């Protein structure tokens, strides 16, 4: 752990006086001048901090890289403690072997295409990876330097051109960050965006950050979506990451953008940055040394951070539009892509975007031997000869017959070897002629409290390849048109994983955030669900009727869940902004059940709902000896 550094205008936990039995608010009052208390409160509001001032102080004390930038009135992270050692040989045991058969998950674009990359062009939200160098003025960062000049990314210190290896690094980093954010409605791109400032985060990648003491990266907290560039950009300093190690760079980028979305560090009692176990590590800890990194909700041993990472990010930008069915009734029908004798072949693409929400496909076949194979985002061979995994998805595939009976389940154990995240070609026997269904979900492996991980963060892009006895009737004609593939083999720029909206002016998207809080006064919990309705262009929708339901709560404790979103310009006692509604349960006893809320319908005259699946989220309620 790096020694904490004091910076003018930035309040750090180590600068606060010991609590000595007083409350957190008393500590602030005694540790800093009273004039700063208002700035601290405004910083909490800017960054969307949900806890009390006392809880913020606890975070500050436990994480030397978290600070309150008093001048900018925002929380910020200077990730100095996650600096890796120089020139590591490779990641630790568990690094995957090179994948050799990537015919359906197209290899990385060529190096000369490094600056025309786009993972989801139709998305209104942009994560801009800027490797070209910059000069920044007029932002909150300029409290530390009047003009912040960042050189272009460079291995050879020639900042005027990009050599082939530098371009290859850029493509590799883009591909990995695209995988980390594949579950969400955001385009990871190297093209300067033209969307409104509310819809993008700029990540400047270059140099060593000497103007701020050379951390690994810098980001303000929870500021994505603001209507100005004051808290943009995020900074990544590759000279401090290896130097110039693509694996370290993509882990740092996804980590710092997580802060920008509102995420804090995943740590434990001994460190602010959990380094993982087995082959797994949390993105918001330190992901440099493990081949499989995922967003987390604190299921690892001794977790001190129980944020629901996925729900927090989705509340900012939404989940990726769903283009395949999520049940047998809505399954995407597959055509025969090729035949060899009496054997047919089909291929499908998809994105597992939420835990427990499958991608469903159907195909017509005769009885006999079939095979199932899956492929994921390909690994990257680094300049030291190591192979770095970039896939986040551990796959489970289930084959069903027409009646819904399970024919086969394929889920190889992965907690000791990231190479088994995908499924090698596996035999399956089809017992009769007819329609078969294939469900693809994320999977966990092993025990999250020791050597494994759950299915929570097992999300990402995949390709599904099938061979089977050709049906007697030839290529099937399904009753409904096939949805477009969410991840066709990319050209340059890669095609969108979802079609552009039919009419962005009248299509509604729904985001849901569910949380739990504990009242010491009442000695009870309450569950809170916040529903946000936006048009596809990002504007909030007031006056929409939203129908939802609470589940898994004791009888009589669930709040009413049929409501109307706040009209633009209106106010409510709950303080909910336009386009939202907040449903709060009655006080709940100290039990181990979960707060579960599902949105079941959204209606407003003249508007239609997007094809995305309506959200259902949960927040676990736990209590320890010291904190609920």
C-alpha positions in Angstrom: 0.0 0.0 0.0 1.5 3.4 -1.0 1.9 6.0 1.7 -1.0 8.5 1.6 -0.1 11.9 0.2 -1.7 15.2 1.3 -2.8 17.5 -1.5 -3.9 21.1 -1.3 -7.7 21.3 -1.3 -8.2 17.6 -0.9 -9.4 16.2 2.4 -8.2 12.6 3.1 -9.1 10.2 5.9 -5.6 10.2 7.5 -5.9 14.0 8.0 -8.9 13.6 10.3 -8.4 13.4 14.0 -9.2 10.0 15.8 -12.8 9.6 16.6 -12.2 9.0 20.4 -15.8 7.9 21.0 -17.4 10.9 19.2 -19.8 10.6 16.2 -18.6 11.0 12.6 -20.1 14.4 12.4 -18.3 15.5 15.5 -15.0 14.2 14.0 -15.5 16.4 11.0 -16.3 19.5 13.1 -13.2 19.0 15.2 -10.8 18.0 12.4 -11.5 20.6 9.7 -12.6 24.2 9.8 -16.4 24.6 10.0 -16.4 26.3 6.6 -15.5 23.0 5.0 -18.5 21.1 6.4 -20.8 22.6 3.7 -18.4 21.7 1.0 -18.3 18.1 2.2 -22.0 17.9 2.1 -22.2 19.3 -1.4 -19.4 16.9 -2.5 -21.5 14.0 -1.2 -24.5 15.3 -3.3 -22.4 15.9 -6.4 -21.0 12.3 -6.3 -24.4 10.8 -5.3 -23.0 9.4 -2.0 -26.0 7.6 -0.4 -24.7 7.3 3.2 -24.3 9.8 6.0 -21.4 12.1 6.6 -20.2 9.7 9.3 -20.3 6.8 6.8 -18.2 8.9 4.3 -15.7 9.6 7.0 -15.4 5.9 7.7 -14.7 5.3 4.0 -12.1 8.1 4.0 -10.3 6.5 7.0 -10.4 3.0 5.3 -9.3 4.1 1.8 -6.3 6.5 1.5 -7.0 7.0 -2.2 -10.5 8.4 -1.6 -10.6 12.2 -1.1 -13.0 15.1 -0.9 -11.9 17.7 -3.4 -13.2 20.8 -1.5 -12.7 23.2 -4.3 -14.5 21.1 -6.9 -17.1 19.9 -4.3 -16.9 16.3 -5.4 -15.5 13.0 -4.2 -12.5 11.7 -6.1 -10.2 8.8 -6.3 -6.4 9.0 -6.9 -5.6 5.3 -7.4 -2.0 5.3 -6.2 -2.3 2.2 -4.0 -3.1 0.0 -7.0 0.1 0.8 -8.9 1.6 -2.5 -10.1 5.2 -3.6 -10.0 7.4 -2.6 -13.0 7.8 -5.1 -15.8 6.0 -8.2 -14.4 6.7 -11.5 -16.1 3.0 -12.3 -16.5 -0.2 -12.8 -14.4 -0.1 -15.5 -11.9 -0.9 -19.2 -12.5 -4.3 -19.6 -14.1 -3.6 -17.4 -17.1 -5.3 -19.0 -20.1 -3.6 -20.8 -23.0 -4.0 -19.2 -26.4 -7.3 -19.8 -28.1 -6.8 -21.3 -31.6 -10.3 -21.5 -33.1 -11.8 -18.0 -33.2 -13.6 -18.3 -36.5 -16.9 -17.0 -35.1 -15.5 -14.5 -32.6 -13.5 -12.5 -35.2 -9.9 -11.6 -34.1 -9.0 -8.1 -33.1 -9.2 -5.5 -35.8 -6.0 -4.7 -37.6 -3.6 -2.2 -35.9 -4.2 0.4 -38.5 -7.9 0.6 -37.5 -7.1 1.6 -33.9 -8.8 5.0 -34.1 -12.1 3.9 -35.8 -13.2 1.4 -33.2 -16.8 1.3 -31.9 -18.4 -1.5 -29.9 -22.1 -0.4 -30.0 -22.4 2.5 -32.5 -26.1 2.9 -32.0 -25.9 3.7 -28.3 -26.4 7.2 -27.1 -23.9 6.7 -24.3 -20.2 6.8 -25.2 -17.0 5.7 -23.3 -14.3 7.5 -25.3 -10.8 6.0 -25.1 -8.6 8.9 -26.0 -5.0 7.8 -26.7 -4.0 10.9 -28.8 -2.9 13.3 -26.1 -4.6 16.4 -24.9 -4.4 19.8 -23.2 -7.1 20.3 -20.5 -8.2 23.7 -19.0 -11.3 24.9 -17.2 -12.1 21.6 -15.4 -12.1 20.6 -11.7 -8.8 18.9 -12.3 -7.2 22.3 -13.1 -7.2 23.1 -9.4 -4.0 21.1 -9.5 -2.5 22.6 -12.7 -3.7 25.5 -14.8 -3.1 23.6 -17.9 -2.9 19.8 -17.9 -0.9 18.5 -20.9 -1.1 14.7 -21.4 1.2 13.2 -24.2 -0.1 10.7 -26.6 0.2 7.0 -25.6 3.7 5.9 -26.6 6.1 3.0 -26.0 9.0 4.6 -27.8 8.5 8.3 -26.7 7.8 9.4 -30.2 4.6 11.3 -29.5 3.9 12.3 -33.1 3.1 8.9 -34.6 1.8 5.5 -33.4 4.0 2.5 -34.2 2.4 -0.9 -34.9 2.8 -2.2 -31.4 1.2 0.9 -29.9 -1.8 0.5 -32.2 -2.0 -3.2 -31.3 -2.1 -2.2 -27.6 -4.9 0.3 -28.3 -7.0 -2.3 -30.1 -6.4 -4.9 -27.3 -7.4 -2.4 -24.6 -10.5 -1.3 -26.5 -11.6 -5.0 -26.9 -11.2 -5.7 -23.2 -13.0 -2.6 -21.9 -15.8 -3.3 -24.5 -16.2 -6.7 -22.8 -16.4 -5.3 -19.3 -19.1 -2.9 -20.4 -20.9 -5.2 -22.8 -23.9 -5.7 -20.4 -24.7 -2.0 -20.6 -26.1 0.4 -23.1 -22.8 2.2 -23.9 -20.5 2.4 -26.9 -16.8 1.9 -26.1 -15.1 3.8 -28.8 -11.8 5.5 -30.0 -13.8 8.0 -32.1 -14.4 11.4 -30.5 -18.1 11.5 -29.7 -20.6 14.0 -31.0 -23.3 13.2 -28.4 -24.3 15.6 -25.7 -21.9 15.9 -22.7 -24.5 14.2 -20.5 -23.9 11.0 -22.4 -20.2 10.4 -22.5 -17.1 10.0 -20.4 -13.7 10.8 -21.8 -10.8 8.6 -20.7 -7.4 10.2 -21.5 -4.7 7.6 -21.6 -1.1 8.7 -21.7 2.0 9.8 -19.7 2.8 9.4 -16.1 0.5 11.9 -14.3 3.4 13.7 -12.7 1.2 16.8 -12.3 -0.7 14.7 -9.7 2.1 12.7 -8.2 1.9 9.8 -10.7 -0.9 7.6 -9.6 -2.3 4.8 -11.8 -5.5 6.7 -12.6 -7.8 9.5 -11.5 -11.5 9.9 -11.5 -14.3 11.9 -9.8 -17.0 9.8 -8.3 -20.6 9.4 -9.6 -20.4 12.3 -12.0 -21.4 10.6 -15.3 -24.5 12.2 -16.8 -23.8 15.8 -15.6 -24.7 18.6 -18.0 -21.1 20.0 -18.3 -17.5 18.8 -18.7 -16.3 20.2 -15.3 -15.7 16.7 -13.9 -14.5 15.2 -17.2 -12.1 13.5 -18.0 -10.9 10.3 -16.3 -7.1 10.0 -16.5 -5.1 6.8 -17.0 -1.3 6.9 -16.8 0.2 4.0 -18.7 3.8 4.9 -17.8 2.9 3.9 -14.2 1.1 0.7 -15.4 3.9 -1.8 -16.2 4.9 0.5 -18.0 2.5 0.3 -21.0 1.1 -3.2 -20.0 -2.2 -3.5 -21.9 -3.7 -5.8 -19.3 -3.0 -3.3 -16.6 -4.3 -0.5 -18.7 -7.7 -2.1 -19.5 -8.1 -3.1 -15.8 -7.3 0.5 -14.7 -9.7 2.0 -17.3 -12.7 -0.2 -16.4 -11.9 0.5 -12.7 -11.7 4.3 -13.0 -14.8 4.5 -15.3 -16.5 2.5 -12.5 -15.7 5.3 -10.1 -17.2 7.8 -12.7 -20.4 5.8 -12.6 -20.5 5.8 -8.8 -18.6 2.8 -7.7 -16.2 2.6 -4.7 -13.3 0.3 -4.0 -13.8 -3.4 -3.2 -11.6 -4.1 -0.2 -11.5 -6.0 3.0 -10.4 -5.5 6.6 -6.7 -5.3 5.6 -6.7 -3.4 2.3 -8.8 -1.0 0.3 -8.1 -3.1 -2.8 -9.0 -6.8 -2.8 -6.6 -8.7 -5.1 -8.9 -11.7 -5.6 -8.6 -15.4 -5.1 -8.3 -18.4 -7.4 -8.5 -17.1 -10.9 -10.9 -14.3 -10.0 -10.7 -10.6 -8.8 -13.2 -7.7 -8.7 -12.8 -4.9 -11.2 -13.2 -2.4 -8.4 -10.3 -4.1 -6.4 -7.1 -4.9 -8.2 -7.5 -7.0 -11.4 -4.0 -7.0 -12.6 -3.0 -10.4 -11.3 -6.0 -12.6 -12.1 -7.2 -13.7 -15.5 -10.9 -13.4 -14.7 -12.1 -10.0 -13.5 -15.8 -9.0 -13.0 -18.0 -6.5 -11.4 -18.9 -7.5 -7.9 -21.4 -7.1 -5.0 -19.0 -8.1 -2.2 -19.4 -11.9 -2.2 -15.7 -12.6 -1.6 -14.2 -13.3 1.8 -14.3 -10.4 4.2 -15.8 -7.9 1.8 -16.1 -4.4 3.2 -18.0 -3.1 0.1 -21.4 -4.5 -0.7 -22.4 -2.1 -3.5 -24.4 -3.7 -6.3 -22.0 -2.6 -9.1 -24.3 -3.7 -11.9 -27.4 -1.9 -10.6 -25.5 1.3 -10.0 -24.0 1.4 -13.5 -27.4 0.4 -15.1 -29.1 3.3 -13.2 -26.7 5.6 -15.1 -26.8 4.2 -18.6 -29.2 1.2 -18.6 -28.6 -2.4 -19.7 -27.8 -3.3 -23.3 -31.0 -3.5 -25.4 -32.1 -7.1 -25.5 -32.4 -8.6 -29.0 -32.8 -12.3 -28.3 -35.6 -13.9 -26.4 -35.3 -14.8 -22.7 -37.7 -17.8 -22.6 -38.8 -20.7 -24.7 -41.9 -18.7 -25.8 -39.7 -15.8 -27.1 -36.7 -17.8 -28.3 -34.8 -16.6 -31.4 -35.4 -19.0 -34.2 -32.2 -20.2 -35.9 -31.8 -21.0 -39.6 -29.5 -23.5 -41.1 -26.3 -21.7 -42.0 -24.6 -24.6 -43.8 -24.9 -28.4 -44.3 -22.5 -31.2 -44.7 -24.2 -34.4 -45.9 -27.2 -34.8 -43.5 -25.7 -32.6 -40.8 -26.8 -29.0 -40.4 -25.0 -26.2 -38.7 -26.2 -23.0 -37.1 -24.5 -20.1 -35.4 -26.0 -17.5 -33.0 -24.6 -14.4 -31.2 -25.6 -12.8 -28.0 -24.8 -10.9 -24.9 -25.6 -12.2 -21.4 -26.3 -8.8 -19.7 -27.9 -9.7 -16.4 -27.4 -12.6 -14.0 -30.2 -15.2 -14.3 -31.6 -13.7 -17.5 -31.0 -16.2 -20.3 -30.6 -15.8 -24.0 -32.9 -18.4 -25.7 -32.6 -19.9 -29.2 -34.6 -22.6 -31.0 -33.8 -24.9 -33.9 -35.5 -27.7 -35.8 -33.7 -31.0 -36.0 -34.1 -34.7 -36.7 -33.2 -37.3 -33.9 -29.6 -38.2 -33.6 -26.1 -36.8 -32.5 -25.6 -33.1 -32.2 -22.8 -30.9 -30.9 -22.8 -27.6 -28.9 -19.8 -25.2 -28.8 -19.4 -21.7 -27.5 -16.8 -19.0 -28.0 -16.1 -15.8 -26.1 -14.1 -12.6 -26.5 -10.6 -13.8 -27.5 -7.5 -13.6 -25.3 -4.6 -11.3 -26.0 -1.0 -12.4 -26.4 1.2 -9.7 -24.8 4.7 -8.7 -25.7 6.2 -10.8 -22.9 4.7 -14.0 -24.4 1.9 -14.3 -21.8 -1.8 -14.7 -22.8 -4.3 -12.5 -21.1 -7.9 -13.5 -20.8 -10.4 -10.7 -21.7 -13.7 -12.6 -21.4 -15.9 -12.0 -18.3 -18.5 -14.6 -19.1 -18.4 -18.1 -17.6 -21.0 -20.0 -19.7 -23.7 -22.5 -18.9 -25.7 -23.9 -21.9 -28.9 -26.0 -21.4 -30.6 -27.8 -24.2 -34.4 -28.5 -23.9 -36.8 -30.5 -25.9 -40.2 -29.2 -27.2 -41.9 -30.0 -23.9 -39.3 -28.1 -21.8 -37.5 -31.2 -20.5 -33.7 -30.9 -20.1 -31.8 -32.8 -22.7 -28.3 -31.7 -21.6 -26.6 -29.1 -19.4 -23.1 -28.0 -20.3 -21.2 -26.1 -17.6 -17.5 -27.1 -17.2 -15.9 -26.2 -13.9 -13.8 -23.0 -14.3 -12.6 -21.9 -10.9 -9.1 -23.3 -11.5 -8.7 -22.5 -15.2 -10.0 -19.6 -17.2 -9.6 -21.6 -20.4 -12.8 -23.5 -19.5 -15.0 -20.4 -19.4 -16.2 -21.3 -22.8 -17.5 -24.7 -23.8 -15.5 -26.9 -26.1 -17.4 -28.8 -28.8 -19.6 -31.2 -26.7 -21.8 -34.1 -27.9 -25.5 -34.0 -27.2 -28.0 -36.7 -28.3 -31.4 -35.4 -29.6 -34.0 -38.1 -28.8 -36.6 -37.3 -31.4 -37.4 -35.2 -34.4 -38.8 -31.7 -33.6 -38.0 -28.3 -32.1 -35.2 -27.9 -29.5 -34.4 -24.9 -27.4 -31.0 -23.7 -26.1 -30.7 -21.4 -23.1 -27.4 -19.5 -22.5 -26.7 -18.0 -19.1 -23.7 -16.9 -17.0 -22.5 -19.3 -14.4 -20.5 -19.3 -11.2 -17.9 -21.8 -10.3 -16.8 -23.0 -6.9 -17.4 -21.1 -3.6 -17.3 -17.3 -3.9 -16.0 -17.3 -0.2 -12.9 -19.3 -1.0 -11.7 -20.1 -4.5 -14.6 -19.4 -6.8 -17.2 -16.8 -7.8 -20.9 -16.6 -8.3 -22.8 -15.9 -11.6 -23.4 -12.2 -10.5 -20.7 -10.7 -12.8 -20.5 -13.6 -15.3 -21.7 -11.5 -18.2 -20.5 -10.7 -21.7 -20.6 -11.5 -25.4 -20.7 -15.0 -26.8 -21.1 -17.1 -30.0 -23.1 -20.3 -30.0 -22.3 -23.0 -32.6 -24.6 -26.0 -33.2 -24.4 -29.1 -35.4 -27.4 -31.5 -35.6 -29.2 -33.9 -38.0 -30.9 -31.8 -40.6 -34.7 -31.7 -40.3 -36.7 -33.5 -43.0 -38.4 -30.3 -44.0 -35.2 -28.3 -44.7 -34.6 -24.8 -43.4 -37.4 -23.9 -41.0 -39.7 -20.9 -41.4 -40.3 -19.5 -37.9 -43.6 -17.7 -37.2 -41.9 -14.5 -36.1 -38.9 -12.8 -37.8 -35.5 -13.5 -36.2 -34.2 -10.6 -34.2 -30.9 -9.2 -35.5 -27.8 -10.7 -33.9 -26.3 -8.7 -31.0 -22.7 -9.5 -31.9 -22.0 -10.3 -35.6 -18.4 -10.8 -36.4 -17.0 -7.2 -36.4 -15.8 -5.3 -39.4 -14.3 -1.9 -38.8 -15.9 -0.1 -37.0 -17.6 -3.2 -35.6 -21.3 -3.4 -36.1 -23.7 -2.6 -33.3 -24.9 -5.5 -31.1 -28.4 -4.1 -31.4 -30.4 -2.4 -34.1 -31.0 1.3 -33.8 -34.3 2.2 -32.3 -37.2 2.3 -34.8 -38.2 5.8 -33.4 -36.1 7.4 -30.8 -38.7 10.1 -30.3 -41.3 7.8 -28.7 -39.5 4.8 -27.2 -39.2 4.5 -23.4 -36.4 2.7 -21.6 -36.7 1.8 -17.9 -33.9 1.6 -15.3 -34.3 0.3 -11.7 -32.2 0.6 -8.6 -33.0 -1.3 -5.4 -31.3 -0.8 -2.1 -31.7 -1.4 1.6 -31.0 0.8 4.6 -30.9 0.3 8.3 -32.4 2.6 10.9 -30.8 2.3 14.3 -33.6 4.2 15.8 -36.2 1.8 14.5 -33.8 -1.2 14.7 -35.3 -2.3 11.3 -34.6 -2.2 7.6 -36.4 -0.5 4.8 -36.2 -1.4 1.1 -36.2 1.3 -1.6 -36.8 0.9 -5.3 -36.1 3.8 -7.6 -37.6 3.6 -11.2 -36.4 5.9 -13.9 -38.1 6.2 -17.3 -36.3 7.9 -20.2 -36.8 8.3 -23.9 -34.1 6.7 -26.1 -32.5 10.2 -26.5 -32.0 10.3 -22.8 -34.7 12.7 -21.8 -36.8 11.9 -18.7 -40.4 10.9 -19.0 -42.8 12.4 -16.6 -46.4 11.2 -16.1 -45.7 7.6 -17.1 -47.7 4.9 -15.3 -45.3 2.3 -13.9 -46.6 -1.0 -12.4 -44.3 -3.1 -10.2 -44.3 -5.4 -7.3 -42.3 -6.2 -4.2 -41.4 -9.8 -3.6 -39.8 -11.7 -0.8 -41.0 -9.3 1.8 -43.1 -10.2 4.9 -46.8 -9.7 4.6 -48.0 -6.1 5.1 -44.5 -4.5 4.6 -44.5 -3.9 0.8 -45.4 -0.4 -0.3 -47.9 0.3 -3.1 -46.2 -0.3 -6.4 -48.5 1.2 -9.0 -47.5 4.8 -9.5 -46.9 7.7 -11.9 -43.5 9.1 -12.6 -42.8 12.7 -11.6 -43.8 15.2 -14.2 -41.0 17.6 -15.5 -40.8 20.5 -13.1 -42.9 18.9 -10.4 -41.8 18.1 -6.8 -42.6 15.4 -4.4 -42.1 14.8 -0.7 -39.7 12.0 -1.6 -37.5 14.5 -3.5 -37.6 12.3 -6.6 -36.5 14.1 -9.8 -38.5 14.2 -13.0 -39.1 10.9 -14.7 -38.7 8.8 -11.5 -40.6 7.3 -8.7 -39.4 6.0 -5.4 -41.2 3.2 -3.6 -40.2 2.6 0.0 -41.3 -0.4 2.1 -42.5 -0.3 5.7 -39.9 -1.1 8.4 -38.8 -4.7 8.1 -37.5 -7.1 10.8 -33.8 -8.1 11.0 -34.0 -11.2 8.7 -31.9 -12.6 6.0 -34.4 -12.2 3.2 -33.9 -9.9 0.2 -35.5 -6.8 -1.1 -36.8 -7.8 -4.5 -38.6 -5.4 -6.8 -39.8 -6.1 -10.4 -41.2 -3.6 -12.9 -44.1 -5.4 -14.7 -45.5 -2.6 -17.0 -44.8 0.9 -18.2 -47.4 2.9 -20.1 -47.9 6.5 -21.4 -50.1 7.6 -24.2 -48.2 8.2 -27.4 -45.1 6.3 -26.3 -44.0 2.7 -26.6 -41.8 0.6 -24.5 -38.4 -0.6 -25.8 -37.8 -4.2 -26.5 -35.5 -4.5 -23.5 -36.7 -6.8 -20.8 -38.3 -5.0 -17.8 -35.9 -5.0 -14.9 -36.1 -7.1 -11.7 -33.4 -6.4 -9.1 -32.7 -7.4 -5.5 -30.7 -6.0 -2.6 -29.6 -8.4 0.1 -30.0 -7.4 3.8 -27.2 -8.4 6.0 -26.1 -7.4 9.5 -22.8 -7.8 11.3 -21.8 -7.2 14.9 -21.0 -3.6 14.2 -22.9 -2.5 11.2 -26.2 -3.5 9.6 
